[in-house]
Amino acid sequence: MCGFLFYADYLARHGVRVVLVDLCEYGQSDCGDAQINLQTQVKAVTDAVRDAGGKRVVLVGASLGGSLAVAAAKVTKADAIVDLSGPADYGQLSIADNAPSITMPALFAFSDTDHSDLEQVLRNLKRMPTKTKIFLSYPTGHGYELLQDQNSGELSPLADRVQRFITQQG
């Protein structure tokens, strides 16, 4: 979650309501003995956003979060998804298992250093019934690092592209 703070701030300054999720047993979150499915956690958040008046829900995730955005897309009825370097095969979060449920606009961004995942994602893009699927490849970076130059701290062109994707879909 903390790695996305810079981007959440950027999106908020562009009129996007942002909710950052700290999944059970990841980061600072402690859910005790509860074994709560990751997709169920995301659905609880998206339900709360809609209950609070949210009209559109776009799932944006980096690394594990990217895989989770793909896997949770159907159950949350997301309006769009963004996957930044999501591992292609992360248990229940396998892109092969979830590709047929991607009916909403989807943006995928990977780096050449994500090469094994990149190949699997490209193969599974064809299996996604959505009419809008964007695949972008960059030389380096992983996950949210794709949104910001790690040396200068400046936002990358992808940061603007994702923001436009989030706000212009639908």
Contact map, one row per residue, 1 for C-alpha under 8 A:
11111000000000000001110000100000000000000000000000000000000000000000000000000000000000000000000000000000000000000000000000000000000000000000000000000000000000000000000000
11111000000000000000000000000000000000000000000000000000000000000000000000000000000000000000000000000000000000000000000000000000000000000000000000000000000000000000000000
11111100000000000000000000000000000000000000000000000000000000000000000000000000000000000000000000000000000000000000000000000000000000000000000100000000000000000000000000
11111111000000000001000000000000000000000000000000000000000000000000000000000000000000000000000000000000000000000000000000000000000000000000000100000000000000000000000000
11111111100000000000000000000000000000000000000000000000000000000000000000000000000000000000000000000000000000000000000000000000000000000000000000000000000000000000000000
00111111110000000000000000000000000000000000000000000000000000000000000000000000000000000000000000000000000000000000000000000000000000000000000000000000000000000000000000
00011111111000000000000000000000000000000000000000000000000000000000000000000000000000000000000000000000000000000000000000000000000000000000000000100000000000100000000000
00011111111100000101000000000000000000000000000000000000000000000000000000000000000000000000000000000000000000000000000000000000000000000000000000000000000000000000000000
00001111111110000000000000000000000000000000000000000000000000000000000000000000000000000000000000000000000000000000000000000000000000000000000000000000000000000000000000
00000111111111000000000000000000000000000000000000000000000000000000000000000000000000000000000000000000000000000000000000000000000000000000000000000000000000000000000000
00000011111111111100000000000000000000000000000000000000000000000000000000000000000000000000000000000000000000000000000000000000000000000000000000000000000000000010000000
00000001111111111100000000000000000000000000000000000000000000000000000000000000000000000000000000000000000000000000000000000000000000000000000000000000000000000000000000
00000000111111110000000000000000000000000000000000000000000000000000000000000000000000000000000000000000000000000000000000000000000000000000000000000000000000000000000000
00000000011111110000000000000000000000000000000000000000000000000000000000000000000000000000000000000000000000000000000000000000000000000000000000000000000000000000000000
00000000001111111000000000000000000000000000000000000000000000000000000000000000000000000000000000000000000000000000000000000000000000000000000000000000000000000000000000
00000000001111111100000000000000000000000000000000000000000000000000000000000000000000000000000000000000000000000000000000000000000000000000000000000000000000000000001000
00000000001100111110000000000000000000000000000000000000000000000000000000000000000000000000000000000000000000000000000000000000000000000000000000000000000000000000000000
00000001001100011111000000000000000000000000000000000000000000000000000000000000000000000000000000000000000000000000000000000000000000000000000000000000000000000000000000
00000000000000001111100000000000000000000000000000000000000000000000000000000000000000000000000000000000000000000000000000000000000000000000000000000000000000000000000000
10010001000000000111110000000000000000000000000000000000000000000000000000000000000000000000000000000000000000000000000000000000000000000000000000000000000000000000000000
10000000000000000011111000000000000000000100100000000000000000000000000000000000000000000000000000000000000000000000000000000000000000000000000000000000000000000000000000
10000000000000000001111101111000000000000000000000000000000000000000000000000000000000000000000000000000000000000000000000000000000000000000000000000000000000000000000000
00000000000000000000111111101000000001001000000000000000000000000000000000000000000000000000000000000000000000000000000000000000000000000000000000000000000000000000000000
00000000000000000000011111001110000100000000000000000000000000000000000000000000000000000000000000000000000000000000000000000000000000000000000000000000000000000000000000
00000000000000000000001111111110000000000000000000000000000000000000000000000000000000000000000000000000000000000000000000000000000000000000000000000000000000000000000000
00000000000000000000011111111100000000000000000000000000000000000000000000000000000000000000000000000000000000000000000000000000000000000000000000000000000000000000000000
10000000000000000000011011111000000000000000000000000000000000000000000000000000000000000000000000000000000000000000000000000000000000000000000000000000000000000000000000
00000000000000000000010011111100000000000000000000000000000000000000000000000000000000000000000000000000000000000000000000000000000000000000000000000000000000000000000000
00000000000000000000011111111110000000000000000000000000000000000000000000000000000000000000000000000000000000000000000000000000000000000000000000000000000000000000000000
00000000000000000000000111011111000000000000000000000000000000000000000000000000000000000000000000000000000000000000000000000000000000000000000000000000000000000000000000
00000000000000000000000110001111110000000000000000000000000000000000000000000000000000000000000000000000000000000000000000000000000000000000000000000000000000000000000000
00000000000000000000000000000111110000000000000000000000000000000000000000000000000000000000000000000000000000000000000000000000000000000000000000000000000000000000000000
00000000000000000000000000000011111000000000000000000000000000000000000000000000000000000000000000000000000000000000000000000000000000000000000000000000000000000000000000
00000000000000000000000000000011111100000000000000000000000000000000000000000000000000000000000000000000000000000000000000000000000000000000000000000000000000000000000000
00000000000000000000000000000000111110000000000000000000000000000000000000000000000000000000000000000000000000000000000000000000000000000000000000000000000000000000000000
00000000000000000000000100000000011111011000000000000000000000000000000000000000000000000000000000000000000000000000000000000000000000000000000000000000000000000000000000
00000000000000000000000000000000001111111000000000000000000000000000000000000000000000000000000000000000000000000000000000000000000000000000000000000000000000000000000000
00000000000000000000001000000000000111111100000000000000000000000001000000000000000000000000000000000000000000000000000000000000000000000000000000000000000000000000000000
00000000000000000000000000000000000011111110000000000000000000000001001100100000000000000000000000000000000000000000000000000000000000000000000000000000000000000000000000
00000000000000000000000000000000000111111111000000000000000000000000000000000000000000000000000000000000000000000000000000000000000000000000000000000000000000000000000000
00000000000000000000001000000000000111111111100000000000000000000000000000000000000000000000000000000000000000000000000000000000000000000000000000000000000000000000000000
00000000000000000000100000000000000001111111110000000000000000000000000100010000000000000000000000000000000000000000000000000000000000000000000000000000000000000000000000
00000000000000000000000000000000000000111111111000000000000000000000000100110000000000000000000000000000000000000000000000000000000000000000000000000000000000000000000000
00000000000000000000000000000000000000011111111100000000000000000000000000000000000000000000000000000000000000000000000000000000000000000000000000000000000000000000000000
00000000000000000000100000000000000000001111111110000000000000000000000000000000000000000000000000000000000000000000000000000000000000000000000000000000000000000000000000
00000000000000000000000000000000000000000111111111000000100000000000000000010000000000000000000000000000000000000000000000000000000000000000000000000000000000000000000000
00000000000000000000000000000000000000000011111111100000000000000000000000010000000000000000000000000000000000000000000000000000000000000000000000000000000000000000000000
00000000000000000000000000000000000000000001111111110000000000000000000000000000000000000000000000000000000000000000000000000000000000000000000000000000000000000000000000
00000000000000000000000000000000000000000000111111111100100000000000000000000000000000000000000000000000000000000000000000000000000000000000000000000000000000000000000000
00000000000000000000000000000000000000000000011111111111100000000000000000000000000000000000000000000000000000000000000000000000000000000000000000000000000000000000000000
00000000000000000000000000000000000000000000001111111100000000000000000000000000000000000000000000000000000000000000000000000000000000000000000000000000000000000000000000
00000000000000000000000000000000000000000000000111111100000000000000000000000000000000000000000000000000000000000000000000000000000000000000000000000000000000000000000000
00000000000000000000000000000000000000000000000011111110000000000000000000000000000000000000000000000000000000000000000000000000000000000000000000000000000000000000000000
00000000000000000000000000000000000000000000000011111111100000000000000000000000000000000000000000000000000000000000000000000000000000000000000000000000000000000000000000
00000000000000000000000000000000000000000000000001001111100000000000000000000000000000000000000000000000000000000000000000000000000000000000000000000000000000000000000000
00000000000000000000000000000000000000000000000001000111110000000000000000000110000000000000000000000000000000000000000000000000000000000000000000000000000000000000000000
00000000000000000000000000000000000000000000010011000111111000000000000000000111000000000000000000000000000000000000000000000000000000000000000000000000000000000000000000
00000000000000000000000000000000000000000000000000000001111100000000000000000111110000000000000000000000000000000000000000000000000000000000000000000000000000000000010000
00000000000000000000000000000000000000000000000000000000111110000000100010000101110000000000000000000000000000000000000000000000000000000000000000000000000000000000000000
00000000000000000000000000000000000000000000000000000000011111001100100000000000111100000000000000000000000000000000000000000000000000000000000000000000000000000000000000
00000000000000000000000000000000000000000000000000000000001111111111100000000000011101000000000000000000000000000000000000000000000000000000001000000000000000000000000000
00000000000000000000000000000000000000000000000000000000000111111110000000000000001111000000000000000000000000000000000000000000000000000000011100000000000000000000000000
00000000000000000000000000000000000000000000000000000000000011111110000000000000001111100000000000000000000000000000000000000000000000000000011100000000000000000000000000
00000000000000000000000000000000000000000000000000000000000011111111000000000000000001100100000000000000000000000000000000000000000000000000000000000000000000000000000000
00000000000000000000000000000000000000000000000000000000000111111111100000000000001001000000000000000000000000000000000000000000000000000000000000000000000000000000000000
00000000000000000000000000000000000000000000000000000000000111111111110000000000011111100000000000000000000000000000000000000000000000000000001000000000000000000000000000
00000000000000000000000000000000000000000000000000000000000011111111111000000000001001110100111000000000000000000000000000000000000000000000000000000000000000000000000000
00000000000000000000000000000000000001100000000000000000000010011111111100000000000001000000100000000000000000000000000000000000000000000000000000000000000000000000000000
00000000000000000000000000000000000000000000000000000000001110001111111110000000111000000000000000000000000000000000000000000000000000000000000000000000000000000000000000
00000000000000000000000000000000000000000000000000000000000000000111111110000000101000000000101001100100000000000000000000000000000000000000000000000000000000000000000000
00000000000000000000000000000000000000100000000000000000000000000011111111000000000000000001111001000000000000000000000000000000000000000000000000000000000000000000000000
00000000000000000000000000000000000000100110000000000000000000000001111111110000000000000000000000000000000000000000000000000000000000000000000000000000000000000000000000
00000000000000000000000000000000000000000000000000000000001000000000111111111101100000000000000000001100000000000000000000000000000000000000000000000000000000000000000000
00000000000000000000000000000000000000000000000000000000000000000000001111111100000000000000000000001100000000000000000000000000000000000000000000000000000000000000000000
00000000000000000000000000000000000000100010000000000000000000000000000111111100000000000000000000000000000000000000000000000000000000000000000000000000000000000000000000
00000000000000000000000000000000000000000110011000000000000000000000000111111100000000000000000000000000000000000000000000000000000000000000000000000000000000000000000000
00000000000000000000000000000000000000000000000000000000000000000000000011111110000000000000000000000000000000000000000000000000000000000000000000000000000000000000000000
00000000000000000000000000000000000000000000000000000001111000000000000011111111100000000000000000000001000000000000000000000000000000000000000000000000000000000000000000
00000000000000000000000000000000000000000000000000000001110000000000000000001111100000000000000000000001100000000000000000000000000000000000000000000000000000000000000001
00000000000000000000000000000000000000000000000000000000111000000000000010000111110000000000000000000001110000000000000000000000000000000000000000000000000000000000010010
00000000000000000000000000000000000000000000000000000000011100000000110010000111111000000000000000000001111000000000000000000000000000000000000000000000000000000000000000
00000000000000000000000000000000000000000000000000000000011110000100100000000001111100000000000000000000011110000000000000000000000000000000000000000000000000000100000000
00000000000000000000000000000000000000000000000000000000000111101110110000000000111111000000000000000000011110000000000000000000000000000000000000000000000000000000000000
00000000000000000000000000000000000000000000000000000000000111100100000000000000011111000000000000000000000111000000000000000000000000000000011101000000000000000000000000
00000000000000000000000000000000000000000000000000000000000001100100000000000000001111100000000000000000000111100100100000000000000000000000011000000000000000000000000000
00000000000000000000000000000000000000000000000000000000000011111111000000000000001111110000000000000000000000000000100000000000000000000000001000000000000000000000000000
00000000000000000000000000000000000000000000000000000000000000110110000000000000000011111100010000000000000000000000100000000000000000000000000000000000000000000000000000
00000000000000000000000000000000000000000000000000000000000000000010000000000000000001111100111100000000000000000000110110000000000000000000000000000000000000000000000000
00000000000000000000000000000000000000000000000000000000000000000000000000000000000000111111111100000000000000000000100000000000000000000000000000000000000000000000000000
00000000000000000000000000000000000000000000000000000000000000010010000000000000000000111111110000000000000000000000000000000000000000000000000000000000000000000000000000
00000000000000000000000000000000000000000000000000000000000000000000000000000000000000001111110000000000000000000000000000000000000000000000000000000000000000000000000000
00000000000000000000000000000000000000000000000000000000000000000000001000000000000000001111110010000000000000000000000000000000000000000000000000000000000000000000000000
00000000000000000000000000000000000000000000000000000000000000000011011000000000000000011111111011000000000000000000000000000000000000000000000000000000000000000000000000
00000000000000000000000000000000000000000000000000000000000000000010001000000000000000111111111111000000000000000000000000000000000000000000000000000000000000000000000000
00000000000000000000000000000000000000000000000000000000000000000010011000000000000000011000111111100000000000000000000110010000000000000000000000000000000000000000000000
00000000000000000000000000000000000000000000000000000000000000000000000000000000000000011000011111100000000000000000000100010000000000000000000000000000000000000000000000
00000000000000000000000000000000000000000000000000000000000000000000000000000000000000000001111111110000000000000000000000000000000000000000000000000000000000000000000000
00000000000000000000000000000000000000000000000000000000000000000000011000000000000000000000111111111100000000000000000000000000000000000000000000000000000000000000000000
00000000000000000000000000000000000000000000000000000000000000000000010000000000000000000000001111111100000000000000000000011011000000000000000000000000000000000000000000
00000000000000000000000000000000000000000000000000000000000000000000000000000000000000000000000011111110000000000000000000000011100000000000000000000000000000000000000000
00000000000000000000000000000000000000000000000000000000000000000000000011000000000000000000000001111110000000000000000000000001100000000000000000000000000000000000000000
00000000000000000000000000000000000000000000000000000000000000000000010011000000000000000000000001111111110000000000000000000001110000000000000000000000000000000000000000
00000000000000000000000000000000000000000000000000000000000000000000000000000000000000000000000000011111100000000000000000000001111000000000000000000000000000000000000000
00000000000000000000000000000000000000000000000000000000000000000000000000000111100000000000000000000111110000000000000000000000011100000000000000000000000000000000000000
00000000000000000000000000000000000000000000000000000000000000000000000000000011100000000000000000000111111000000000000000000000011110000000000000000000000000000000000010
00000000000000000000000000000000000000000000000000000000000000000000000000000001111000000000000000000101111100000000000000000000010111000000000000000000000000000000000000
00000000000000000000000000000000000000000000000000000000000000000000000000000000111000000000000000000000111110000000000000000000000011110000000000000000000000000100100000
00000000000000000000000000000000000000000000000000000000000000000000000000000000011110000000000000000000011111000000000000000000000011110000000000000000000000000000000000
00000000000000000000000000000000000000000000000000000000000000000000000000000000011110000000000000000000001111100000000000000000000000111100000001000000000000000000000000
00000000000000000000000000000000000000000000000000000000000000000000000000000000000110000000000000000000000111110100010000000000000000011100111001000000000000000000000000
00000000000000000000000000000000000000000000000000000000000000000000000000000000000010000000000000000000000011111110010000000000000000001111110001000000000000000000000000
00000000000000000000000000000000000000000000000000000000000000000000000000000000000000000000000000000000000001111110010000000000000000001111000000000000000000000000000000
00000000000000000000000000000000000000000000000000000000000000000000000000000000000000000000000000000000000000111110000000000000000000000011110000000000000000000000000000
00000000000000000000000000000000000000000000000000000000000000000000000000000000000010000000000000000000000001111111110000000000000000000000010000000000000000000000000000
00000000000000000000000000000000000000000000000000000000000000000000000000000000000000000000000000000000000000111111111000000000000000000000000000000000000000000000000000
00000000000000000000000000000000000000000000000000000000000000000000000000000000000000000000000000000000000000000111111100000000000000000000000000000000000000000000000000
00000000000000000000000000000000000000000000000000000000000000000000000000000000000011111000000000000000000000000111111110000000000000000000000000000000000000000000000000
00000000000000000000000000000000000000000000000000000000000000000000000000000000000000010000000000000000000001110111111111000000000000000000000000000000000000000000000000
00000000000000000000000000000000000000000000000000000000000000000000000000000000000000000000000000000000000000000011111111100000000000000000000000000000000000000000000000
00000000000000000000000000000000000000000000000000000000000000000000000000000000000000010000001100000000000000000001111111110000000000000000000000000000000000000000000000
00000000000000000000000000000000000000000000000000000000000000000000000000000000000000010000001000000000000000000000111111111000000000000000000000000000000000000000000000
00000000000000000000000000000000000000000000000000000000000000000000000000000000000000000000000000000000000000000000011111111100000000000000000000000000000000000000000000
00000000000000000000000000000000000000000000000000000000000000000000000000000000000000000000000000000000000000000000001111111110000000000000000000000000000000000000000000
00000000000000000000000000000000000000000000000000000000000000000000000000000000000000000000001100100000000000000000000111111111000000000000000000000000000000000000000000
00000000000000000000000000000000000000000000000000000000000000000000000000000000000000000000000000100000000000000000000011111111000010000000000000000000000000000000000000
00000000000000000000000000000000000000000000000000000000000000000000000000000000000000000000000000000000000000000000000001111111100000000000000000000000000000000000000000
00000000000000000000000000000000000000000000000000000000000000000000000000000000000000000000000000110000000000000000000000111111100000000000000000000000000000000000000000
00000000000000000000000000000000000000000000000000000000000000000000000000000000000000000000000000111110000000000000000000011111110000000000000000000000000000000000000000
00000000000000000000000000000000000000000000000000000000000000000000000000000000000000000000000000011110000000000000000000000111111000000000000000000000000000000000000000
00000000000000000000000000000000000000000000000000000000000000000000000000000000000000000000000000000111110000000000000000000001111110000000000000000000000000000000000000
00000000000000000000000000000000000000000000000000000000000000000000000000000000000000000000000000000011100000000000000000000000111110000000000000000000000000000000000000
00000000000000000000000000000000000000000000000000000000000000000000000000000000000000000000000000000001110000000000000000000000011111000000000000000000000000000000000000
00000000000000000000000000000000000000000000000000000000000000000000000000000000000000000000000000000000111100000000000000001000011111100000000000000000000000000000000000
00000000000000000000000000000000000000000000000000000000000000000000000000000000000000000000000000000000011100000000000000000000000111110000000000000000000000000000000000
00000000000000000000000000000000000000000000000000000000000000000000000000000000000000000000000000000000001110000000000000000000000011111000000000000000000000000000000000
00000000000000000000000000000000000000000000000000000000000000000000000000000000000000000000000000000000001111000000000000000000000001111100000000000000000000000000000000
00000000000000000000000000000000000000000000000000000000000000000000000000000000000000000000000000000000000011110000000000000000000000111110000000000000000000000000000000
00000000000000000000000000000000000000000000000000000000000000000000000000000000000000000000000000000000000011110000000000000000000000011111100001000000000000000000000000
00000000000000000000000000000000000000000000000000000000000000000000000000000000000000000000000000000000000000111000000000000000000000001111100000000000000000000000000000
00000000000000000000000000000000000000000000000000000000000000000000000000000000000000000000000000000000000000111000000000000000000000000111110001000000000000000000000000
00000000000000000000000000000000000000000000000000000000000000000000000000000000000000000000000000000000000001101000000000000000000000000111111011000000000000000000000000
00000000000000000000000000000000000000000000000000000000000001100000000000000000000110000000000000000000000001101100000000000000000000000001111111000000000000000000000000
00000000000000000000000000000000000000000000000000000000000011100100000000000000000111000000000000000000000001000000000000000000000000000000111111000000000000000000000000
00110000000000000000000000000000000000000000000000000000000001100000000000000000000100000000000000000000000000000000000000000000000000000000011111110000000000000000000000
00000000000000000000000000000000000000000000000000000000000000000000000000000000000000000000000000000000000000000000000000000000000000000000111111111100000000000000000000
00000000000000000000000000000000000000000000000000000000000000000000000000000000000100000000000000000000000011100000000000000000000000000101111111111000000101100000000000
00000010000000000000000000000000000000000000000000000000000000000000000000000000000000000000000000000000000000000000000000000000000000000000000111111000001111100000000000
00000000000000000000000000000000000000000000000000000000000000000000000000000000000000000000000000000000000000000000000000000000000000000000000111111100111100100000000000
00000000000000000000000000000000000000000000000000000000000000000000000000000000000000000000000000000000000000000000000000000000000000000000000011111111111100000000000000
00000000000000000000000000000000000000000000000000000000000000000000000000000000000000000000000000000000000000000000000000000000000000000000000010011111110000000000000000
00000000000000000000000000000000000000000000000000000000000000000000000000000000000000000000000000000000000000000000000000000000000000000000000000001111100000000000000000
00000000000000000000000000000000000000000000000000000000000000000000000000000000000000000000000000000000000000000000000000000000000000000000000000001111110000000000000000
00000000000000000000000000000000000000000000000000000000000000000000000000000000000000000000000000000000000000000000000000000000000000000000000000011111111000000000000000
00000000000000000000000000000000000000000000000000000000000000000000000000000000000000000000000000000000000000000000000000000000000000000000000000011101111100000000000000
00000000000000000000000000000000000000000000000000000000000000000000000000000000000000000000000000000000000000000000000000000000000000000000000000111000111111100000000000
00000000000000000000000000000000000000000000000000000000000000000000000000000000000000000000000000000000000000000000000000000000000000000000000001111000011111110000000000
00000000000000000000000000000000000000000000000000000000000000000000000000000000000000000000000000000000000000000000000000000000000000000000000000100000001111111000000000
00000000000000000000000000000000000000000000000000000000000000000000000000000000000000000000000000000000000000000000000000000000000000000000000001100000001111111100000000
00000010000000000000000000000000000000000000000000000000000000000000000000000000000000000000000000000000000000000000000000000000000000000000000001110000001111111110000000
00000000000000000000000000000000000000000000000000000000000000000000000000000000000000000000000000000000000000000000000000000000000000000000000000000000000111111111000000
00000000000000000000000000000000000000000000000000000000000000000000000000000000000000000000000000000000000000000000000000000000000000000000000000000000000011111111100000
00000000000000000000000000000000000000000000000000000000000000000000000000000000010000000000000000000000001000000000000000000000000000000000000000000000000001111111110000
00000000001000000000000000000000000000000000000000000000000000000000000000000000000000000000000000000000000000000000000000000000000000000000000000000000000000111111111000
00000000000000000000000000000000000000000000000000000000000000000000000000000000000000000000000000000000000000000000000000000000000000000000000000000000000000011111111100
00000000000000000000000000000000000000000000000000000000000000000000000000000000000000000000000000000000001000000000000000000000000000000000000000000000000000001111111110
00000000000000000000000000000000000000000000000000000000010000000000000000000001000000000000000000000000000000000000000000000000000000000000000000000000000000000111111110
00000000000000010000000000000000000000000000000000000000000000000000000000000000000000000000000000000000000000000000000000000000000000000000000000000000000000000011111110
00000000000000000000000000000000000000000000000000000000000000000000000000000000000000000000000000000000000000000000000000000000000000000000000000000000000000000001111111
00000000000000000000000000000000000000000000000000000000000000000000000000000001000000000000000000000000100000000000000000000000000000000000000000000000000000000000111111
00000000000000000000000000000000000000000000000000000000000000000000000000000010000000000000000000000000000000000000000000000000000000000000000000000000000000000000000111
